[in-house]
Amino acid sequence: GGLGVRQMREFNTALLGKWCFRMLVDRTFLLYRVLAARYGEEAGRLKAGGRRGSSWWREISRIRME
């Protein structure tokens, strides 16, 4: 029953985690290349983007730091 909001949040977090892992191990991953072009790289890692980063990218950065 219900709207399934809890399951959607868990699914979203799992998907973001999967993308984070893929970006760590595959520098040719299209998403990694797009984010590197948009936000830059520093010491072999993507920059977080700071205040100019999208909410989506800030969330990925937050999960990456956990």
C-alpha positions as CSV (number, residue, x, y, z in Angstrom):
1,G,0.0,0.0,0.0
2,G,0.9,3.7,0.1
3,L,2.7,5.7,-2.4
4,G,6.0,3.8,-2.1
5,V,8.0,7.0,-1.2
6,R,10.3,5.1,1.1
7,Q,11.2,2.5,-1.5
8,M,11.7,5.3,-4.1
9,R,14.2,7.0,-1.7
10,E,16.1,3.8,-1.2
11,F,16.1,3.1,-4.9
12,N,17.4,6.6,-5.7
13,T,20.2,6.3,-3.1
14,A,21.2,2.9,-4.4
15,L,21.3,4.2,-8.0
16,L,23.4,7.2,-7.0
17,G,25.8,4.9,-5.2
18,K,26.1,2.7,-8.3
19,W,26.9,5.8,-10.4
20,C,29.5,7.0,-7.8
21,F,31.2,3.6,-7.9
22,R,31.2,3.5,-11.7
23,M,32.8,7.0,-11.8
24,L,35.5,5.9,-9.4
25,V,36.5,2.9,-11.4
26,D,35.8,4.0,-15.0
27,R,37.1,7.3,-16.1
28,T,35.7,6.7,-19.6
29,F,32.1,6.5,-18.3
30,L,30.1,9.2,-20.1
31,L,28.7,10.7,-16.9
32,Y,32.2,11.0,-15.5
33,R,33.4,12.8,-18.6
34,V,30.4,15.2,-18.6
35,L,30.9,16.1,-15.0
36,A,34.6,16.5,-15.4
37,A,34.0,18.9,-18.3
38,R,31.4,20.8,-16.3
39,Y,33.0,21.0,-12.8
40,G,36.6,20.1,-13.4
41,E,39.0,17.6,-11.8
42,E,41.4,18.0,-8.9
43,A,44.0,15.5,-7.9
44,G,42.3,12.9,-10.1
45,R,38.9,13.4,-8.6
46,L,35.9,15.4,-9.7
47,K,35.3,18.7,-8.0
48,A,32.1,19.0,-6.0
49,G,31.0,22.2,-7.8
50,G,30.3,24.2,-4.7
51,R,27.3,26.5,-4.8
52,R,27.3,26.5,-8.6
53,G,26.8,22.8,-8.7
54,S,23.4,21.3,-9.4
55,S,21.4,19.8,-6.5
56,W,21.8,16.4,-8.2
57,W,25.6,16.7,-8.3
58,R,25.8,18.0,-4.7
59,E,23.8,15.0,-3.6
60,I,26.2,12.6,-5.4
61,S,29.1,14.4,-3.8
62,R,27.5,14.1,-0.4
63,I,26.9,10.4,-0.8
64,R,30.5,10.0,-2.1
65,M,31.8,11.4,1.2
66,E,29.8,9.0,3.4
